[in-house]
Amino acid sequence: MQQRAAQLAGVVAALGVALAAAPALAAPSAYDTAFVSAFADACIPGRLSYEATEAAVAKAGWVAAQSSADPQLGIVEKLTDDVAKKLEPLKGRMVYAAYAKTIEGLPHFLVISFADLGPAAANESVVGCFLYNFNAVASVDPEAVTALMGAPVADSQVDEHIASYSWAPSPTLPGTRETYLTFVPEVSQYKEQTGFSGQVLQFNTTVTVEAK
C-alpha cells in the first residue's frame, strides 16, 4: 500500500513539473488588442441607432472615406449597394457610410449601415458595424474578441481559404446579434463571395429607432 502511494505521489510530482515547464499560451498581440478595441469604441456605444453609431464613430476619430480610398472598399460598397437595391421591391431601404482611420500604423476602414427590411419582415431594422483591414496577412487572435464579448467562440472554420469565428449574442449587449471575425487570404475560394481579402470584424444590432 505504501509502495502504491509512493508511486502515485511520484506521478503527481512529475505532472506538476511538466505543467510548470509547459509554455504559457500566447496572449493576443498589441495589434490584435488595438484592432478589437477600435471596433469596440466605434461600434458598441451607439449600436442601438444609426445616428448614435455615427456619433460614436466620429468621437473615436474616424473620418469619412470615399470608395476610391481603396479598391476593396469600393467592392464592399458595391456589394452593399446591391443589397440596398434588393430591398427596394420589398419596400425596405438601406443607408451606409464608410470611414477611415490608422490603427497601429496601418490603414483601416469602417462601414456602418442601417437597413429597414420592409413590411414582409415586419419592418425590422438593423444597424451594422464592420471593421476592415484589407492589408491583413493573418487572422486577429479570436481570444481578443472573446475578451470583449465575455463568451467563448461558438463556431469556427479554419483552413487555407478562410479563418472564420463567431460568437453567440452577448448578454451584455442586448439586441446585438452574433459577432463574426473573418480573415480571407489573398488566394482564397471565398474572395469573390466576400468581395475582399483581409480581415473583418462585424456585428448587427436589431433596433427600433429608424434612421433618417
TINU-677766 format. One record per residue: residue in three letters; z, x, y of N, C-alpha, C, CB in turn. Coordinates in steps of 0.05 Angstrom, whole numbers, plus 5000, padded with zeros to 4 digits. Glycine has a CB too. Layout:
residues N
alaZXYZXYZXYZXY;...
***
This chain:
residues 212
met500050174976500050005000500050175025502449815000;gln501750385024501950565047499250715051504150775044;gln497950785028495350915030493250735043494451015002;arg493250475035491350285046491750245076491650005032;ala494350235085494950215113494050455128498050175117;ala494350685116493450935129490450935133494351175114;gln488950835112486050825114485150635136484850735087;leu486450405138485750215159486350335187487249955156;ala488550465189489250595215487150795222492050725213;gly486150945202484051145208481551015217483551305183;val480750795205478350645213478550545242477750415194;val480850425248481350325275481150555295484050185277;ala482450775289482451005307479651115311484251225296;ala478051125289475351225292473651035308474051255264;leu474050775305472550575321473250605350473250295311;gly475750655357476650685384475250925397479650715386;val475051145382473751385392470851335398474051625372;ala469551185379466651125382466150955406465650985357;leu467850755410467550575434467950735459469450345432;ala469850905460470451065484468051255490472951225481;ala466751345469464551535473461951395480464151705449;ala461751135475459250985479458750965509459350705467;pro456151005518455550995547455850705557452751095552;ala456850675582457050415593454350305600458850425619;leu454050035599451549915606450949965636451549615601;ala448550035642447750105670448049855687444950215671;ala449149885711449249665730446549625743451549715751;pro446049395754443549355769443249575791443349075782;ser440849665796440349865816440849765844437449975814;ala440949945864441349865892439049685900441450115910;tyr436649745891434349565899434649295886431749695890;asp435349275861435749025847437748845862436649055818;thr439948965870442048825884441048735911444549005888;ala439548905925438548835952436448605950437249085965;phe434748615929432748405925434048135921430948485901;val436048125903437447875897439047785922439247905873;ser440247965936441847895960439947775981443248145971;ala437547895984435647786004434847505997433147966005;phe434547445971433947175962436246995969433247175932;ala438647075962441046905967441346845997443547045957;asp440947046014441347006043439246816054441147276057;ala436846826044434646656055434546386042432046796052;cys435146366016434546126001436845935996433346195975;ile439246045996441545875988442745716011443746045976;pro443245836035444745696056443545426064445045866080;gly440845416066439545176076437945026055437745236099;arg438645066030436944976008436744666006437945075982;leu438444516020438444226017436544096037441244126022;ser435144246053433044136070431144356078434243996095;tyr428644276084426644476091427244596118423844346092;glu428144426137428744536164431144726163429444306183;ala433144666147435444846145434645106131437744716129;thr432745096112431745336099430245506120429945266076;glu428645376137427245526158429245676175425545336175;ala431445546182433445666200434745906185435545466208;ala435445866160436746086144434846326141437545976117;val432246266137430346486135430146646161427546366128;ala430046506183429946646209432546806214429546446232;lys434746686207437346826211437447086194439646646204;ala436147076170436247306152434247526160435647216124;gly432747476182431047686193428147676183432147946186;trp427247466170424547446161422747356185424247246138;val420247456185418347386206415947256194417547626223;ala414647076209412246936198410147136190411146746219;ala408847076167406747246157404147086153407547376130;gln401847216159399247106154398347166126397247206175;ser396646996115395647036088394247306085393846806080;ser393147406107391747666107393647906105390047686132;ala396247856106398148076105398048216078400947976110;asp397348076057397048186030395148016014399848216016;pro393248136001391247975985392647775966389348155970;gln394847865953396147695934397647465947398047865917;leu398547515972399847295987397647075992401047396013;gly395247165999393146976003392546815979390647126011;ile392646935955392146795930394346585925391946995906;val396846675930399146495926398846255945401846635931;glu398046295969397746075988395445895980397246186017;lys393346005969391145835960392045655937388746005951;leu393545765918394645605896396445385906396145785876;thr398045445927399745245939398145035952401645375959;asp395945105966394144915978392944725957391945055994;asp392344845934391144685912393144465902390344865888;val395744545901397844355893398044135914400544495890;ala397944215939398144015961395843815959398044155988;lys393443905953391143725951391443535928388543885947;lys392743625906393143445883395143225889394043615859;leu396943275909398943075916397742855934401243215930;glu395642915948394542725967393742465954392142845981;pro392242465932391642205919394042055909389742245895;leu396242195905398742065896400441975920400342255879;lys399241995944400641935969403142105973401441635969;gly402942345962405042545967404042755987405942685941;arg405642955993404743166011406343416007405043066040;met405343626018406743886016406244046041405844045991;val408344176050408144366072409544626063409444256099;tyr408644856074409845106066409545306088408645206040;ala410945526086410745746106411346006091412745706129;ala410046226101410346486089411646676110407646596079;tyr413246856100414647046117414647326104417646956121;ala415147526121415147796112417647946121412647946122;lys418548136105420848306112420848546094423448136108;thr421848766105422149016089424849016075421749266107;ile424849066049427349086034427349356020427648856013;glu429349516026429549786014427049946019430249775984;gly425849906042423450066050420849956039423850336041;leu420849726025418449616012417849346024418849595982;pro415249286027414449026039414948796018411549026047;his416048586028416648346012415648096027419648326004;phe415147886011414247636023415947406012411247586018;leu416447216029418046976022416346736028420746966037;val416146546010414746296014416746066010412246265995;ile416945896029418545656027416745416027420745646049;ser417545206013415744966012417444716012414044985988;phe416044496020417244226017415044056005418144116045;ala415743905984413843725971415043455968412943835944;asp413643245978414242965972412442895949413942775997;leu413442825926411842795902410542515901413542835878;gly411042345921409642095922411141865908407042115910;pro410141615913411441375902411641375871409841125910;ala409641495857409841495828412241655818407241615817;ala413241835835415541985828417941895845415142285832;ala417841635853420041525869420441685895422641505853;asn418241805905418341975929420442195927418841795953;glu420742295903422542525900421642755918422742615870;ser423442885931422743105949424043365939423543045978;val422643585941423543835931423044065951422143905904;val425044225956424844465972424744705954427144485993;gly422744875957422445115941422745365957419745115927;cys423745575944424045835957423246045936427045875966;phe421346225945420146425927420146695941417246335919;leu421346895929421447165940419647345923424347275940;tyr417647475936415647635922415847935930412947535927;asn415448105910414848385914412348445898417248575905;phe410048445912407548475898407048765889405248395916;asn408748945898408449225891410349315868408949405915;ala411849125857413849195836412349305812415448945829;val413649505800412449625775414349585751412049925779;ala416549455756418449385734420149155743420249635727;ser421249015723422848775730425548855742423348615705;val426448685760429148695770431048635747429648495794;asp433348775746435248725725436248435727437648935728;pro435948275706436848005707439847975711436147865681;glu441348185706444248165710444948125739445648425700;ala443248215757443648175786443447875793441648335803;val441647735779441347445784443647295770438647345773;thr444447395746446647275732449147275749447147425705;ala449647505763451947525780451847315803452147805792;leu449447265813449147075835449546785824446347095848;met448346725802448546455791451146395777446246415771;gly452646595769455146555756454846445728456946375772;ala452546495716451946395689450046585675450746105690;pro450046595649448246775635445446685634449246825606;val443546855627440746785623440646565602439047035615;ala439046355608438846135589436446175570438545865603;asp434346305580431946345564430446585575430046095565;ser428846715558427446955567424947005550429247195567;gln423047135561420647235546420047515557418247045549;val420247715541419747985550417748125530422348155552;asp415348185540413448335524411648495543411648135507;glu409448605534407848775550406348625573405748925533;his406348355571404848195591406648065611403347985577;ile409248045606411047905624413947965617410547595623;ala415547955638418547955634419547715650419848225644;ser420247505636421047255649423847165640418947035643;tyr425447095659428247005653428746745668430347225661;ser430346575656431146325670434046275667429446085660;trp435146135687438046055687438145755691439546205710;ala439945635677440445345680441445285708442445235658;pro441245035717442244975743445145055747442044675748;ser445745185769448445295773450345075783448445525793;pro452645045772454544845781455544885809456944825762;thr455145135819455945195847453745115867456645485850;leu451345035857449144965875448044685867446845185873;pro449544475874448644205867445844145877450644005877;gly444244025860441543945868439444155862441443885897;thr440344405859438444615854437744625824439544895863;arg435244645818434344645790434544935778431444545788;glu433044975757433145235744432245465763431445235718;thr433245695758432445935773430846115755434946095784;tyr428646225766426846385750426346655762424146245746;leu426446865745425847135753423447225736428347335750;thr421247295748418847345733417447605743416847115734;phe416947785724415348025730412748025715417048285724;val410548045729407948055717406648325723406047815727;pro406148495702404948755707402148735717405148925682;glu401048955727398348955738396248865717397649235748;val396648955692394948875670396448675653393949125652;ser395848415655397248205641395447965637399748125657;gln395847835614394247595608395147365626394547525579;tyr397447395639398547175655397747205685401547165653;lys396447425693395947475721394247255734394547745724;glu392147165720390446955731392046695734387946915713;gln393746635715395346395715397346395738396746355689;thr398646615742400746635763399546685791402746845757;gly397146815791395946875816396747135829396446655836;phe398547285815399547535827400547715805401747475847;ser400847965812402348155795404748255812400548395785;gly406848325799409248405813411648225805408848395844;gln413448195824416048055818416347805836418348245823;val417447595824418147355840420847255830415947135838;leu422547165848425047035843424946765857427547205852;gln425446545843424946285855426846075844422146205850;phe427245865861428445615851427445385869431445625851;asn427845145859427244895873429744725875424844745860;thr429944575897432244405900431344125907434144515923;thr432443925893431843645898433343565923432543465874;val431943455943433243385968432743095976432243575991;thr434242995995433942726004432942726033436542576002;val433042946046432142966074429243036075433843176090;glu427642876088424742916089423943116110423242656094;ala422243306104421343506123419443366143419843746109;lys419643456168417943336189415143456189419243376217;
***
